[in-house]
Amino acid sequence: MTRPAVKAEDLGKEYVVGGAEQMYSSFREMISGIATTPIRKFRKLRGEVGEDEKFWALKDVSFEAKPGEVIGIVGRNGAGKSTLLKLLSRITSPTQGRIEIAGRLSSLLEVGMGFHPELTGRENIYLNGTILGMKQSEIREKFDDIVSFAGIETFLDTPVKRYSSGMYVRLAFSVAGHLEPDILLVDEVLAVGDVEFQKRCLGKMKDVALEGRTVLFVSHNLNALSALCDNGMYIDQGRLRATGSINEIVDKYISSTSQSVNHWQAPPDREVRLINIDAIRLLGNDGREEKHIRYDKGGCLEIGYDSKLSGNRFTIAVRIMDGYGNTILTSWDTDSNSSEKPGRGLLRCYIPPNLLRPGNYVASVLAQELTLNRARLVDEVSVSLEVMSVGWPMQPGRVGIITPILKWEPAHEGTK
């Protein structure tokens, strides 16, 4: 049986809130802090730190990562993802549990971590490489590749304190990526780089995985996670909530961050505009209010509005996006040649059956004022929308942003 590259058992990290040195913003706060310091220290010595002053950043986390496995880690900000990587990197020690690491580990957790600002890019390559465990001969051998991948040839002999954050992260990732570690830990730092460099980083991590190495990747870029990772972990409030294939984990994460809304009503104190979205209801194809719609039945968004403009001077639109932020479709009320009058009114935008694949979406309703040259956004309200898998044909390979049931028929000779 293959030994796991990474194994964690009942891992936990506890912090004491307020345990760091006190910072003061005024002379009065400083005097008050100095006066109460002996009392706080006496309480700590007696073990009188209250339960409300303790915080578990991570609790009872157990998992295994196999050699060559690429695991995406998702969760809200503050969920404990970065804490987990810091524990695995031995930057901090666990309060409970144990960690087993099989092989050389490299981590990229913070932009420029291990860099000295006064040293040049060239000097920091040697410094950072040594910190990560590379031999001098190994650094010399890979030096040109590191510089080329980072794209900093022009600034190689410039102190890194003059680098932009993007240059910092390019160089840091390049050094860590060329270490050829058995295990690579990557935090959200790739968000700093430009699109081209992010693609190169993702390609490098894919190469690392294809070489039989293990990657643990924390990111809010769900598209990148789906493209790179095989499996995933969902962490919430310091607990490991779910593990499984990356698509299953991303779906769970998206579901947890948005509740299906079947009714939205504008609050009484909402700002009055030329055009206001007043209410949104999700209806089934039978006209009844629903919390979600079925794949095979479809449904509609009923939109209440209040306009001071006539119908030829404003339009209502619906934009549907998936959980990754990709726009699936946009539709305007003018698609059906509707002509609204000033004042309050109702519109229904119908979502046909057999179109949106089961999952969670965001539906944005936009009110726009029409001018001679452009449409000006006046109001926008977003609600979550869930499409249930009832009636969804689950043939293997039916993937895609949309999954319509297309018409097929035999073609006879002479058929045009």
C-alpha positions in Angstrom: 0.0 0.0 0.0 1.4 3.4 -1.0 2.4 5.6 1.9 0.5 9.0 1.9 2.5 12.0 1.0 0.7 14.0 3.7 -1.3 12.7 6.6 -3.1 14.7 9.3 -4.9 13.2 12.3 -7.2 15.3 14.6 -5.3 18.4 13.7 -6.1 21.5 15.6 -4.8 25.0 16.3 -6.0 27.2 19.2 -5.2 30.9 19.6 -5.8 33.2 22.5 -7.6 36.3 21.3 -5.7 39.3 22.5 -2.6 37.3 23.2 -0.4 39.5 21.0 1.3 42.6 22.3 -1.1 45.5 22.8 -1.0 48.4 20.3 -2.1 51.8 21.4 -3.6 54.5 19.3 -3.7 57.3 21.9 -1.9 58.4 25.1 -5.0 57.6 27.2 -5.1 54.0 25.8 -1.4 53.6 26.6 -1.9 54.7 30.2 -5.0 52.4 30.6 -3.1 49.5 29.1 -0.1 49.9 31.3 -2.3 50.1 34.4 -4.2 46.8 33.5 -1.2 44.8 32.3 -0.3 43.4 35.8 -3.9 42.2 36.2 -3.9 40.5 32.8 -0.6 38.8 33.4 -1.7 37.6 36.9 -4.9 36.1 35.4 -2.8 34.3 32.7 -0.5 32.9 35.4 -3.5 31.6 37.3 -5.0 30.1 34.2 -8.0 32.4 34.3 -8.2 33.1 30.6 -11.9 32.9 29.7 -13.3 30.5 27.1 -14.5 33.5 25.1 -10.8 34.6 24.8 -9.8 31.3 23.1 -10.3 30.6 19.4 -9.9 27.4 17.5 -8.7 28.4 14.0 -8.7 24.7 13.1 -10.2 21.7 14.9 -10.3 17.9 14.5 -9.1 18.0 10.9 -8.0 14.6 9.5 -7.1 13.7 5.9 -4.6 12.0 3.6 -3.0 13.2 0.4 -1.6 10.6 -1.9 1.6 11.0 -4.0 0.7 12.8 -7.3 -2.7 14.0 -6.0 -3.7 17.6 -6.5 -6.1 18.8 -3.8 -8.0 22.1 -4.0 -9.0 23.6 -0.6 -12.0 25.9 -0.5 -13.7 27.9 2.2 -14.7 31.4 3.2 -12.1 33.9 4.4 -11.1 33.0 8.0 -12.3 29.4 7.6 -8.8 28.0 8.5 -7.4 27.2 5.1 -4.2 29.2 5.5 -3.8 28.0 9.1 -3.8 24.4 7.8 -1.0 25.1 5.3 1.1 26.9 7.9 0.7 23.8 10.2 1.8 21.5 7.3 4.7 23.8 6.5 5.7 23.8 10.2 5.6 27.6 10.3 3.5 27.1 13.4 2.9 24.1 15.7 -0.5 22.4 16.2 -2.2 22.6 19.5 -3.5 19.0 19.0 -3.1 16.2 16.5 -0.2 15.0 14.4 1.2 15.5 10.9 3.2 13.0 8.8 5.1 14.3 5.7 6.8 11.9 3.3 9.3 13.8 1.2 10.6 17.3 0.6 8.0 20.0 1.1 7.9 23.5 -0.5 5.4 26.1 0.3 4.3 29.5 -1.2 2.1 31.0 1.4 2.8 34.7 1.4 4.1 37.1 -1.2 7.9 37.5 -0.8 8.1 35.3 2.3 11.8 34.6 2.8 13.0 37.6 0.7 15.2 40.3 2.0 14.1 43.7 0.7 17.6 45.2 0.5 19.0 42.3 -1.6 18.6 42.1 -5.4 16.5 39.5 -7.2 19.7 37.5 -8.0 20.7 37.4 -4.3 17.3 36.6 -3.2 17.1 33.6 -5.5 20.1 32.1 -3.7 18.8 33.2 -0.3 15.2 31.9 -0.8 16.4 28.7 -2.5 18.7 27.9 0.4 15.8 28.6 2.9 13.6 26.2 0.9 16.3 23.5 1.1 18.0 23.7 -2.3 21.8 23.2 -2.6 24.0 25.9 -4.1 24.8 23.7 -7.0 21.1 23.0 -7.6 20.3 26.7 -7.6 23.1 27.5 -10.1 21.9 24.7 -12.3 18.3 26.1 -12.4 19.1 29.8 -12.1 18.4 30.7 -15.7 15.1 28.7 -15.7 14.0 30.5 -12.5 14.8 33.9 -13.9 13.1 33.2 -17.3 10.0 31.7 -15.6 9.7 34.8 -13.4 10.2 37.2 -16.3 12.5 39.5 -14.2 15.6 39.5 -16.4 15.7 43.3 -16.7 15.4 43.8 -12.9 17.6 40.9 -11.8 20.1 43.1 -10.1 17.6 45.5 -8.6 16.7 45.4 -4.9 13.4 43.6 -4.5 12.0 46.4 -2.3 11.5 48.2 -5.6 9.6 45.3 -7.1 5.8 45.4 -7.6 3.7 42.8 -5.7 3.3 41.0 -9.1 7.1 40.8 -9.6 7.5 39.6 -6.0 5.1 36.7 -6.4 6.4 35.7 -9.8 9.9 35.4 -8.4 8.7 33.7 -5.2 6.7 31.1 -7.1 9.5 30.5 -9.7 11.9 29.7 -6.9 9.5 27.4 -5.1 8.3 25.7 -8.3 11.9 24.9 -9.4 12.7 23.3 -6.1 11.2 20.1 -7.5 9.5 19.3 -4.1 7.7 16.1 -3.4 4.9 18.2 -1.9 4.0 21.8 -3.0 1.7 24.0 -0.9 0.3 27.0 -2.6 -1.9 29.7 -0.9 -4.0 32.4 -2.6 -0.9 34.4 -3.6 -1.5 33.7 -7.3 -4.3 36.2 -7.2 -1.5 38.9 -7.3 0.0 37.8 -10.6 -1.4 38.8 -14.1 -3.5 36.4 -16.2 -0.6 35.2 -18.3 1.5 34.4 -15.3 -1.4 32.7 -13.5 -1.7 30.3 -16.5 2.0 29.5 -16.4 1.8 28.9 -12.6 -1.2 26.5 -13.1 0.7 24.8 -15.8 3.7 24.4 -13.6 1.6 22.9 -10.8 0.1 20.5 -13.3 3.6 19.5 -14.4 4.5 19.0 -10.7 1.5 16.7 -10.3 2.2 14.7 -13.5 5.7 14.0 -12.2 4.1 12.2 -9.3 4.3 15.0 -6.8 1.6 16.2 -4.5 0.0 19.7 -4.6 -2.3 21.3 -2.0 -3.8 24.4 -3.5 -5.8 27.1 -1.6 -7.7 29.5 -3.9 -10.9 31.4 -4.3 -10.5 31.0 -8.1 -13.0 28.2 -8.6 -12.2 27.9 -12.3 -8.5 27.4 -11.6 -9.3 24.8 -8.9 -11.6 22.8 -11.2 -9.1 22.9 -14.1 -6.1 21.9 -11.9 -7.4 19.7 -9.1 -8.7 16.1 -9.0 -10.1 16.2 -5.5 -11.1 18.9 -3.0 -11.5 19.7 0.7 -14.1 22.1 2.0 -13.2 23.8 5.3 -15.7 26.0 7.3 -15.2 27.6 10.7 -12.1 25.6 11.3 -13.7 22.2 10.5 -13.3 19.9 7.6 -16.9 19.7 6.3 -16.4 17.6 3.2 -13.9 15.8 0.9 -14.5 14.4 -2.5 -14.0 15.2 -6.2 -13.3 18.8 -6.9 -16.6 19.4 -8.7 -18.6 17.9 -5.8 -16.6 20.1 -3.3 -17.0 23.3 -5.4 -20.8 22.6 -5.6 -21.0 22.2 -1.8 -19.1 25.4 -1.3 -21.2 27.4 -3.7 -24.4 25.9 -2.1 -23.1 27.0 1.4 -22.4 30.5 0.4 -25.8 31.3 -1.2 -29.3 30.3 -0.1 -32.0 30.0 -2.8 -34.2 33.1 -2.6 -37.8 32.7 -3.7 -38.9 36.2 -2.7 -37.1 39.6 -2.4 -38.8 42.8 -1.4 -37.3 46.2 -1.4 -36.9 47.7 2.1 -39.0 50.8 2.9 -35.9 53.0 3.3 -34.3 52.0 -0.1 -33.1 54.9 -2.2 -35.6 56.2 -4.8 -34.3 56.2 -8.3 -35.7 56.9 -11.8 -36.3 53.2 -12.0 -36.5 50.9 -9.0 -36.5 47.2 -8.7 -39.2 46.6 -6.1 -39.6 42.9 -5.8 -38.4 39.6 -7.3 -40.2 36.2 -7.0 -39.2 32.8 -8.3 -42.1 31.0 -9.8 -42.6 27.5 -11.1 -44.0 26.9 -14.6 -47.4 26.6 -12.9 -47.1 30.2 -11.6 -46.7 29.1 -7.9 -43.9 30.5 -5.8 -40.9 28.1 -5.5 -37.6 28.0 -3.7 -35.9 26.5 -6.7 -36.7 25.3 -10.2 -36.5 21.9 -11.8 -34.2 21.2 -14.7 -37.0 19.5 -16.7 -39.7 22.1 -15.9 -38.0 25.5 -15.9 -39.6 28.5 -14.2 -39.6 32.3 -14.3 -38.5 35.3 -12.4 -41.3 37.7 -11.6 -40.0 41.3 -11.4 -41.8 44.2 -9.8 -40.6 47.7 -10.8 -41.4 51.3 -10.3 -40.4 53.7 -13.1 -40.7 57.5 -13.7 -39.8 56.9 -17.3 -41.9 55.6 -20.2 -41.3 52.2 -21.7 -39.2 53.4 -24.6 -36.8 55.1 -22.2 -36.0 52.2 -19.9 -35.5 48.5 -20.1 -35.3 45.6 -17.6 -32.7 42.9 -18.0 -31.8 39.6 -16.4 -28.3 38.3 -16.3 -27.7 34.7 -15.0 -24.2 33.8 -13.8 -22.8 30.5 -12.4 -21.0 30.2 -9.1 -17.7 30.9 -10.8 -18.8 34.3 -12.0 -19.2 33.3 -15.6 -22.2 34.9 -17.4 -24.4 32.2 -18.8 -27.0 34.4 -20.5 -28.4 37.9 -20.6 -32.0 38.7 -21.6 -33.8 42.0 -22.0 -37.6 42.7 -21.8 -37.2 44.1 -25.4 -36.6 40.5 -26.6 -40.4 40.2 -26.6 -41.2 43.7 -27.8 -42.7 44.6 -24.5 -43.6 48.3 -23.8 -44.0 49.3 -20.2 -45.8 52.4 -18.9 -44.5 54.7 -16.3 -45.3 53.7 -12.7 -45.5 50.3 -11.1 -45.6 47.2 -13.1 -44.8 43.4 -13.2 -42.7 41.5 -15.7 -42.0 37.8 -16.0 -38.8 36.4 -17.5 -39.2 32.7 -18.4 -36.3 30.3 -18.0 -36.9 27.4 -20.4 -36.6 23.8 -19.2 -33.7 21.6 -20.2 -31.2 24.5 -20.4 -29.3 25.3 -17.2 -27.4 22.4 -15.7 -28.4 21.5 -12.1 -26.5 23.8 -9.7 -26.4 27.2 -8.0 -26.6 30.4 -10.0 -26.9 34.2 -9.4 -29.7 36.0 -11.2 -29.1 39.8 -11.4 -32.0 42.0 -12.4 -30.9 45.3 -14.0 -32.9 48.4 -14.6 -31.4 50.6 -17.3 -32.2 54.1 -18.6 -32.0 54.2 -22.4 -30.3 57.2 -24.1 -29.4 57.9 -27.7 -25.9 56.4 -27.2 -26.0 53.9 -24.5 -28.0 52.2 -21.7 -27.2 53.6 -18.2 -27.5 51.2 -15.2 -29.9 52.7 -12.7 -30.7 49.8 -10.3 -29.5 46.3 -9.8 -30.6 43.5 -7.5 -29.1 40.0 -7.3 -30.7 36.9 -5.9 -29.5 33.3 -5.8 -31.1 30.7 -8.0 -31.0 26.9 -7.7 -31.7 24.5 -10.5 -32.6 21.0 -9.1 -31.5 17.9 -10.9 -35.0 16.4 -11.1 -35.5 15.2 -14.7 -31.8 15.7 -15.7 -30.5 13.0 -18.0 -27.4 11.9 -16.3 -25.5 10.4 -19.3 -21.8 10.1 -18.8 -20.0 13.0 -20.4 -23.0 15.4 -20.3 -20.9 18.4 -19.2 -21.0 22.0 -20.2 -22.1 25.4 -18.9 -25.5 24.7 -20.3 -27.0 21.3 -21.0 -29.9 21.7 -23.4 -31.7 18.6 -24.8 -31.1 19.1 -28.6 -33.3 17.7 -31.3 -32.0 14.7 -33.2 -33.6 12.8 -36.0 -32.6 10.4 -38.8 -31.6 12.1 -42.0 -33.0 10.5 -45.1 -31.7 11.0 -48.6 -33.1 14.3 -50.0 -33.5 15.8 -46.5 -32.3 19.4 -46.4 
